[in-house]
Amino acid sequence: MTQSSDPKPQDPIIPTRRDRLKPLELLGFSGVLAVFAGLIVLMASRSWVLALIFAVITFIASVMMVALVGLGKKPSDEDVEARKDLQKPDADWH
């Protein structure tokens, strides 16, 4: 009963600028694909509504594909170490 139940203070993990901007890069890539698909459909059909529909569908599909490819890559060494820490319970977990 002499031990406190407060968790050990840990240093906050501060992501790098590249890590913070990565989601914006992926959304930008999907946006470029959507604009390209919308322009192709617009030039082929001259229908703004159809071009908008294709652009939105392309954006959603490309976001999903980028996310799935991102999930499939090998985790970094830092990620593996962090997961090891999460998998073992504390000494007084019960």
N, C-alpha and C positions, 0 to 999 in steps of 0.2 A: 503494500500500500504506500510505500515511500516514493515509488516512481510516478511521474506525472503521465497523464494520458495524452498529452499534446504530441502531435507528430513532429518529427525532426524537421527543422527548417532546411529547405533546399534552395539552391540558387535558381532564380527564374531562368527559364530557357528563352533566349531572345533569338528569334529567327533572323536570318540574314536578309538583306534587301532583295536578293535574288529569290529566296524562298517566299517572301511576302508577295512578290510580283508574279510568281509562277501562275496562280489562278487567272490573273488578268491576261497573261500571254495566251493561255489556253482558250479563254473566252474570246479574245481578239482573233485568234486563228479560226474559231468556229464562226465568228461574225464575218470574217473575210470570205469563208466558204459560202455562207448564206447569201451575202451580197452577190457573189459570183453566180450562184444558182439563180437568184432572183433576176439578175440582168439577162442571163441566157434565156430564161422563160419569157421575160418581158420582150426581148428582141424577136423571139419566135412567135409569140401569140398576140402581142400588143394589148394584153389584158393586165391592168395593174393589180386586180384582185388575185388573179391566178399567180402572178409573180410574187406577191406578198405571201400567199399560202405556201408556195414552194420554198421561199426564203425561210419562213418560220420552221417548216418541216426539216429543212437542211440544217438549220441552226440547232434544233433539238437533237437531231440524229448525230451531228458531229460532236456535240457536247457529250452525249452518251458514249460515243466511240472513244473519245479522248479519255474519258473517265475510266472506261474499261481497260484501255491500254495502260493507263497509269496504275491501275490496281494489279496488273499482271507483271510489273517489273520487280526485280530483285530488291529487297529492302537494304538500306545502307547499314553499315556497321553500327552507327549510333542508334538506329531503329531497333536492331537486334538486341543491343544492350538494354535499351529502355523496356523492351518487351520482357526480357529476363527478369528485370526488377519488378514488373507488374505481376508476373506469374507466381512468384514465391510469396507466401503470406508472411506477415509480421510474426514475431515470436509470441506476442500476446493477442492473437487474432480472435480467440474465442472469448 
